[in-house]
Amino acid sequence: MNYEFFIAKRIIKAKQYKSSVSATIIKIAIAAIAIGIVMMMVAIATGMGLQKTIQEKVATFNGHIQISHFDNNNSEVSLMPLAVEDDFYKNVTDVEGVNHLQAVAIKAGIIRTEKTFEGVLAKGVGADYNWKAFEDFLTEGRFPNVSEKRENREVLISAYMARRLELKLGDTFKTLFLKENTSEIPNERTFEIVGIYDSGFQKFDANVLLVDIRHIQRMNKWKNGEVGNYEVFIDDFGSIEEKTNEVYHAIASTLDTQNVITKFPFIFEWISLFDVNIFLIIGIIIIVGGINMITALLVLILDRTPMIGILKSLGSSDWDIRKIFLYNAAYLIGIGLLWGNVIGIGLIWLQDAFGFLTFPNPEQYHTTTIPIHIEIWHIVALNIGTLVLCVLMLLLPSYIITKISPVKAIKFQ
């Protein structure tokens, strides 16, 4: 054990140290570090949680990657039928990281009731549709049974549309679908509500109605097996660009791929700003915590001026004495980090388990409860980074030790 660390440890354990004038300032500095680490942890957890929640909701309605024809159609409606070769499914699902592939078709329509009407996008789904992603959204009833041999009238409607149309579980309603030749009589379908969902994402809740895909195929006069497009789901959202390219090279040259980032650029540009906010918060809090530790360090130096003079007179170098106080400061920062982690992780766990914090305007953030998501390595990196940066910030103020004269310091005692 080097003597600098030994002396620093003795200072920490000394009763005079705990009851000295500087004790209050030191406690304030520790509290500032603890509060800072809690705020940084909460900022990361809520920021990443909101990003992840929005990413998952957008992907639930659209898949991570869409496979369709090359065309200039900017609408959501499926205009051209897409028929694929036999090896299409194998080629796509063989791409590493792809976990599901499903066929869909979309057709615009108008729901008409006795009192009102509403425009909708009827999304046709089949037996391969992944309902598991919708489980968190289902508020009433069940999912439509689209795996029977014959098409049925069962639909899943959003709570938003049900309120506007004054419909409830078990009700039936008529929907009109225009034909390509608008002068012809529209197709009419009667549907029964077997389930109601609420994703909190009004962009989709206000439009999307899930029906049996065979209704869309019959109205569009498509052949068996022809669909509007395919939705691909992947394991890791962070590799979406890479997987989009891999899927593109795995399919026929007549088909195109588009991921949700390019399809909804404004949404993902908006949530990418959360990263800027997180880094800004972390930067400000580390600076504030560092300033508090600088104050505590200067108080410690002034409080131990006689000791500094004695150590200098015994031949200790300025750097050795500076290390004593840096060890001491690192210990105080460690205490603050310990309490900050206990409180921060506790708050994050409570929010994740019980969701007691909610948004006052959920429609703006597309979720009611403030979501939480943080990885262990984020916590480790946050602690290490805070400790290292705060200690580095103390190097310059510790330089004041070199200006203390041994004769004056001992005389001061």
Legacy VTK file of the C-alpha trace (Angstrom):
# vtk DataFile Version 3.0
C-alpha trace
ASCII
DATASET POLYDATA
POINTS 413 float
0.000 0.000 0.000
1.455 3.425 -0.970
1.606 5.989 1.765
-0.636 8.505 -0.099
-3.511 6.028 -0.081
-2.749 5.108 3.548
-2.910 8.759 4.700
-6.079 9.386 2.657
-7.732 6.396 4.346
-6.707 7.625 7.798
-8.158 11.066 7.059
-11.457 9.499 5.993
-11.679 7.423 9.176
-10.639 10.251 11.492
-13.326 11.485 13.908
-12.112 15.049 13.493
-12.769 14.738 9.766
-16.396 13.704 10.334
-17.061 16.497 12.806
-14.997 19.237 11.170
-16.288 22.483 9.671
-15.943 20.990 6.220
-18.253 18.043 7.030
-21.429 19.885 5.967
-19.922 21.015 2.651
-18.676 17.491 2.003
-22.143 16.050 2.663
-23.628 18.568 0.223
-21.084 17.503 -2.422
-21.920 13.821 -1.868
-25.635 14.607 -2.108
-25.028 16.522 -5.365
-23.262 13.509 -6.879
-26.043 11.170 -5.698
-28.825 13.385 -7.057
-26.888 13.859 -10.284
-26.459 10.134 -10.908
-30.174 9.591 -10.206
-31.151 12.288 -12.708
-28.765 10.952 -15.365
-29.989 7.393 -14.874
-33.629 8.462 -15.084
-32.904 10.583 -18.181
-31.291 7.633 -19.961
-33.987 5.145 -18.880
-36.930 7.358 -19.881
-35.339 8.617 -23.106
-34.402 5.144 -24.315
-37.679 3.728 -23.049
-39.661 6.213 -25.111
-37.522 5.538 -28.180
-37.961 1.779 -27.824
-41.719 2.053 -27.225
-42.296 4.213 -30.315
-40.054 1.985 -32.442
-41.984 -1.115 -31.354
-45.381 0.493 -31.983
-44.451 1.653 -35.479
-43.012 -1.792 -36.249
-46.122 -3.549 -34.928
-48.300 -1.785 -37.506
-45.832 -1.910 -40.406
-43.128 -4.476 -39.730
-39.492 -3.406 -39.572
-39.048 -3.874 -43.327
-41.683 -3.863 -46.105
-41.298 -5.790 -49.361
-43.341 -4.494 -52.299
-43.270 -3.624 -55.989
-41.133 -0.816 -57.366
-43.618 2.040 -57.796
-44.231 5.684 -56.976
-47.241 4.976 -54.783
-46.899 7.121 -51.650
-50.257 6.087 -50.220
-50.813 3.231 -47.783
-53.265 1.529 -50.144
-52.171 -1.650 -51.954
-52.721 -0.951 -55.652
-50.764 -3.694 -57.440
-50.930 -7.365 -56.441
-47.667 -8.984 -55.479
-47.099 -12.656 -56.256
-43.825 -14.278 -55.221
-41.909 -17.394 -56.210
-41.863 -20.554 -54.124
-38.409 -19.912 -52.669
-39.311 -16.354 -51.560
-40.179 -17.272 -47.965
-37.064 -19.378 -47.523
-34.748 -16.727 -48.956
-36.115 -14.015 -46.623
-36.381 -16.077 -43.449
-32.872 -17.450 -44.007
-31.468 -13.944 -43.532
-29.844 -13.908 -40.098
-31.810 -11.760 -37.647
-35.180 -12.116 -39.435
-37.709 -13.716 -37.087
-41.025 -13.390 -38.942
-42.539 -12.700 -42.357
-46.218 -11.966 -43.003
-48.406 -10.999 -45.955
-50.818 -8.058 -45.790
-52.988 -5.929 -48.072
-54.539 -2.526 -47.450
-57.656 -0.977 -48.935
-59.232 2.395 -48.179
-62.858 2.465 -47.133
-65.556 4.404 -45.326
-67.339 3.085 -42.238
-70.959 4.196 -42.276
-73.279 4.137 -39.281
-76.730 5.632 -38.688
-75.221 8.734 -37.060
-71.837 9.297 -38.682
-69.117 7.974 -40.978
-65.340 7.635 -40.826
-62.587 6.965 -43.355
-60.437 3.904 -42.593
-57.612 1.781 -43.937
-58.726 -1.849 -43.826
-55.579 -3.892 -43.333
-56.080 -7.434 -44.512
-54.147 -10.084 -42.594
-53.961 -13.849 -42.906
-53.086 -16.939 -40.916
-49.400 -15.960 -40.889
-50.084 -12.675 -39.071
-48.196 -12.224 -35.785
-50.902 -11.311 -33.258
-48.447 -11.566 -30.377
-47.154 -8.063 -31.129
-50.729 -6.769 -30.662
-51.326 -8.441 -27.297
-50.263 -5.373 -25.303
-52.712 -3.220 -27.296
-55.814 -5.423 -26.937
-58.199 -3.841 -24.418
-61.445 -5.743 -25.081
-62.509 -8.972 -26.756
-60.195 -11.118 -28.856
-58.358 -11.165 -32.164
-60.216 -11.993 -35.394
-60.004 -15.619 -36.496
-58.459 -15.339 -39.947
-57.190 -18.911 -40.168
-60.515 -20.544 -41.029
-61.036 -21.968 -44.495
-63.660 -19.346 -45.328
-63.385 -15.611 -44.829
-65.326 -14.193 -41.912
-66.698 -10.826 -40.858
-64.645 -10.477 -37.666
-62.558 -7.303 -37.296
-60.295 -5.619 -34.782
-61.046 -1.911 -34.395
-59.273 0.776 -32.378
-60.799 2.329 -29.268
-60.326 5.730 -30.932
-62.494 4.761 -33.933
-65.025 2.966 -31.722
-65.560 6.155 -29.694
-65.924 8.345 -32.772
-68.362 5.935 -34.403
-70.166 5.144 -31.121
-69.552 1.418 -31.567
-68.810 -1.252 -28.983
-67.743 -4.871 -28.765
-70.167 -7.144 -30.602
-71.632 -4.406 -32.840
-71.792 -4.741 -36.608
-71.245 -1.990 -39.142
-71.070 -1.509 -42.894
-67.990 -0.370 -44.788
-67.897 0.925 -48.363
-64.822 0.311 -50.537
-64.415 2.226 -53.796
-63.514 0.368 -56.958
-60.784 1.414 -59.387
-63.511 2.718 -61.654
-65.107 5.256 -59.306
-68.256 5.364 -61.422
-69.088 1.786 -60.411
-71.068 0.921 -57.302
-68.679 0.550 -54.317
-68.102 -2.786 -52.644
-69.966 -3.102 -49.364
-68.904 -5.321 -46.489
-70.572 -5.873 -43.109
-68.158 -6.484 -40.241
-68.553 -7.552 -36.614
-66.331 -6.120 -33.872
-64.729 -8.991 -31.937
-61.849 -6.999 -30.460
-60.855 -3.441 -29.577
-57.254 -2.258 -29.370
-55.589 0.911 -28.121
-51.943 1.468 -29.067
-51.857 5.114 -27.990
-50.403 5.970 -31.414
-53.176 8.098 -32.887
-51.597 8.148 -36.365
-52.470 4.446 -36.647
-55.400 4.170 -34.227
-57.352 6.761 -36.218
-57.142 4.724 -39.440
-56.181 1.062 -39.147
-58.896 -1.603 -39.096
-57.719 -5.244 -39.164
-59.782 -7.629 -41.316
-59.421 -10.948 -43.105
-57.097 -10.468 -46.087
-59.432 -12.503 -48.307
-61.909 -9.606 -48.282
-59.260 -7.376 -49.885
-58.227 -10.072 -52.377
-61.823 -10.650 -53.478
-62.674 -6.958 -53.840
-59.484 -6.317 -55.812
-60.106 -9.443 -57.934
-56.679 -10.819 -57.099
-55.708 -14.433 -57.610
-55.085 -16.788 -54.710
-51.690 -16.008 -53.173
-51.540 -12.421 -54.424
-51.082 -9.855 -51.639
-50.345 -6.171 -51.236
-46.901 -6.429 -49.627
-44.910 -8.370 -47.067
-43.828 -7.215 -43.621
-40.524 -8.439 -42.203
-39.718 -8.444 -38.487
-36.156 -8.531 -37.198
-34.573 -9.206 -33.785
-32.410 -6.093 -33.436
-33.774 -2.681 -34.413
-30.245 -1.254 -34.299
-29.287 -3.330 -37.360
-32.332 -2.365 -39.434
-30.353 -0.674 -42.212
-28.039 -3.664 -42.573
-30.926 -6.141 -42.577
-32.844 -4.050 -45.126
-29.925 -4.426 -47.550
-29.612 -8.153 -46.842
-33.317 -8.754 -47.449
-33.158 -6.668 -50.641
-30.398 -8.898 -52.035
-32.296 -12.040 -50.990
-35.430 -11.269 -53.053
-36.133 -10.955 -56.763
-34.823 -7.910 -58.628
-38.399 -6.846 -59.435
-39.133 -6.228 -55.744
-38.127 -3.382 -53.469
-37.548 -3.048 -49.723
-38.249 -0.121 -47.426
-37.757 0.052 -43.671
-39.856 2.035 -41.205
-37.124 4.659 -40.734
-37.341 5.729 -44.380
-41.116 5.263 -44.447
-41.720 7.468 -41.389
-38.671 9.780 -41.336
-40.302 12.513 -39.253
-41.106 10.115 -36.409
-37.574 8.757 -36.224
-35.944 12.160 -36.642
-38.035 13.308 -33.695
-37.082 10.428 -31.392
-33.410 10.740 -32.404
-33.473 14.167 -30.718
-33.917 12.341 -27.400
-30.256 11.307 -27.632
-29.213 14.958 -27.839
-31.328 15.763 -24.780
-29.845 12.861 -22.830
-26.245 13.863 -23.588
-27.046 17.486 -22.769
-28.516 16.527 -19.395
-25.574 14.260 -18.602
-23.074 16.984 -19.538
-24.753 19.661 -17.416
-25.124 17.388 -14.380
-21.487 16.212 -14.522
-20.322 19.835 -14.685
-22.518 20.765 -11.709
-21.350 17.718 -9.748
-17.724 18.476 -10.625
-18.074 22.066 -9.404
-19.505 20.818 -6.114
-16.584 18.424 -5.722
-14.111 21.214 -6.515
-15.652 23.246 -3.713
-15.395 20.291 -1.340
-11.780 19.660 -2.354
-10.790 23.269 -1.750
-12.440 23.152 1.678
-10.567 19.930 2.467
-7.262 21.518 1.444
-7.872 24.601 3.566
-8.957 22.424 6.480
-5.760 20.335 6.169
-3.298 23.147 5.451
-1.130 22.362 8.559
-0.938 18.702 7.520
0.178 19.747 4.035
2.952 21.871 5.572
4.158 18.979 7.746
4.175 16.534 4.814
6.133 19.003 2.682
8.657 19.562 5.473
9.137 15.778 5.680
10.023 15.660 1.972
6.731 14.761 0.300
6.385 16.093 -3.241
3.503 18.278 -4.325
2.146 15.503 -6.547
2.190 12.983 -3.668
0.165 15.353 -1.490
-2.208 16.104 -4.355
-2.812 12.366 -4.744
-3.852 12.147 -1.072
-6.633 14.647 -1.668
-7.572 13.119 -5.026
-7.934 9.716 -3.334
-10.080 11.384 -0.710
-12.248 13.082 -3.351
-12.608 9.828 -5.296
-13.879 8.173 -2.114
-16.477 10.910 -1.624
-17.563 10.605 -5.263
-17.844 6.837 -4.769
-20.142 7.333 -1.772
-22.322 9.653 -3.851
-22.400 7.142 -6.722
-23.365 4.328 -4.349
-26.358 6.193 -2.931
-27.277 7.506 -6.364
-27.334 3.984 -7.823
-29.459 2.627 -4.996
-32.025 5.412 -5.358
-31.884 5.590 -9.162
-32.228 1.852 -9.797
-34.985 1.720 -7.180
-36.987 4.484 -8.894
-36.511 2.889 -12.320
-37.672 -0.497 -11.008
-40.735 1.026 -9.356
-41.719 2.867 -12.549
-41.174 -0.232 -14.683
-43.177 -2.422 -12.289
-46.042 -0.091 -11.388
-45.975 2.747 -13.965
-47.008 5.389 -11.447
-45.624 8.241 -13.599
-47.701 9.162 -16.667
-47.621 11.804 -19.379
-50.056 14.714 -18.963
-50.481 14.738 -22.777
-50.154 11.079 -23.894
-51.275 11.829 -27.460
-48.078 13.840 -27.990
-45.772 11.014 -26.881
-47.966 8.158 -28.176
-48.055 6.436 -24.775
-49.788 7.049 -21.457
-47.241 5.627 -19.006
-43.659 6.894 -19.066
-41.725 3.876 -20.419
-38.440 2.687 -18.937
-35.518 0.941 -20.636
-31.887 0.823 -19.554
-29.095 -1.712 -20.021
-26.604 -2.771 -17.351
-23.708 -1.478 -19.433
-25.345 1.970 -19.492
-25.295 2.054 -15.683
-21.689 0.812 -15.525
-20.521 3.310 -18.158
-22.389 6.137 -16.431
-20.712 5.410 -13.092
-17.231 4.988 -14.516
-17.577 8.072 -16.714
-18.843 10.221 -13.830
-16.027 9.093 -11.524
-13.285 9.616 -14.105
-14.545 13.003 -15.327
-15.074 14.379 -11.827
-11.585 13.288 -10.719
-10.064 14.832 -13.851
-11.883 18.086 -13.074
-10.198 18.066 -9.650
-6.669 17.924 -11.039
-6.519 21.649 -11.735
-7.853 22.921 -8.366
-5.575 20.475 -6.533
-2.694 22.488 -8.010
-3.284 25.004 -5.192
-1.337 22.629 -2.937
1.875 23.568 -4.754
1.378 27.180 -3.655
1.266 26.345 0.068
4.497 27.212 1.909
5.533 24.645 4.563
6.721 27.377 6.976
3.497 29.367 6.751
1.349 26.237 6.890
2.997 24.978 10.098
2.901 28.456 11.586
-0.809 28.621 10.677
-1.295 25.599 12.895
LINES 1 414
413 0 1 2 3 4 5 6 7 8 9 10 11 12 13 14 15 16 17 18 19 20 21 22 23 24 25 26 27 28 29 30 31 32 33 34 35 36 37 38 39 40 41 42 43 44 45 46 47 48 49 50 51 52 53 54 55 56 57 58 59 60 61 62 63 64 65 66 67 68 69 70 71 72 73 74 75 76 77 78 79 80 81 82 83 84 85 86 87 88 89 90 91 92 93 94 95 96 97 98 99 100 101 102 103 104 105 106 107 108 109 110 111 112 113 114 115 116 117 118 119 120 121 122 123 124 125 126 127 128 129 130 131 132 133 134 135 136 137 138 139 140 141 142 143 144 145 146 147 148 149 150 151 152 153 154 155 156 157 158 159 160 161 162 163 164 165 166 167 168 169 170 171 172 173 174 175 176 177 178 179 180 181 182 183 184 185 186 187 188 189 190 191 192 193 194 195 196 197 198 199 200 201 202 203 204 205 206 207 208 209 210 211 212 213 214 215 216 217 218 219 220 221 222 223 224 225 226 227 228 229 230 231 232 233 234 235 236 237 238 239 240 241 242 243 244 245 246 247 248 249 250 251 252 253 254 255 256 257 258 259 260 261 262 263 264 265 266 267 268 269 270 271 272 273 274 275 276 277 278 279 280 281 282 283 284 285 286 287 288 289 290 291 292 293 294 295 296 297 298 299 300 301 302 303 304 305 306 307 308 309 310 311 312 313 314 315 316 317 318 319 320 321 322 323 324 325 326 327 328 329 330 331 332 333 334 335 336 337 338 339 340 341 342 343 344 345 346 347 348 349 350 351 352 353 354 355 356 357 358 359 360 361 362 363 364 365 366 367 368 369 370 371 372 373 374 375 376 377 378 379 380 381 382 383 384 385 386 387 388 389 390 391 392 393 394 395 396 397 398 399 400 401 402 403 404 405 406 407 408 409 410 411 412
